[in-house]
Amino acid sequence: MRKTNALFALLLAAIVAIAPVSAQETYVLADGSTIKIDGASNRSDWSVEATSFTGSFVFTEGMPGEGGFSVPVADMKSGRSLIMDRLMHGAFESDTNPDITFVFDSATPTEAEGWWNMTGQLEMAGASNPVSVLMEQQGDVGRTVRYVGSHELKMTDFGMKPPTAMFGSLHTRDEVTIHFDLLLASTCEEDCESDG
């Protein structure tokens, strides 16, 4: 009986030793990432952009997995008009809901090479909705990898009131498009495979 148990233990150890290990690697958002929101009013088009935000994603065998990012609303700037900045910050209720967050659920490759359907929960102005974003992977997964895509939504879907100004003579449209340009950098300082 002891010999049988010892043989089983050796066999189990051998299986564990030769079984493939699911390689996971963490990537963080790097400088060069941007998130931009485009919209329109009855007078002109407008856009606000953030280049300062944090987030990370875990890749398993080179495939994107769990993760997410957070964008401070106060860092969303138009670069042209302080009035537009104040209007958008007010629409996001930045005093009580200071961040825009995206919690990543899953990524499914599409039939088009290099394209992924990424799903998750987008939270803005205190409301959270499921979203599905078509993203293009630019380059192979190495020390860095970039994902670019966009998603159209309505502000009212998140309980937001489209901003108005000039006693209502200027009003923004409900529909906006969020553009994602995410540059991800590996947290491995050296070749991670050498650790195993």
Helices and strands as residue ranges (DSSP letters): H 2-18, E 24-29, E 34-40, E 45-50, E 54-60, E 63-72, G 73-75, H 82-91, E 99-109, E 115-124, E 127-138, E 144-154, G 155-158, E 164-165, E 170-171, E 175-186, G 192-195
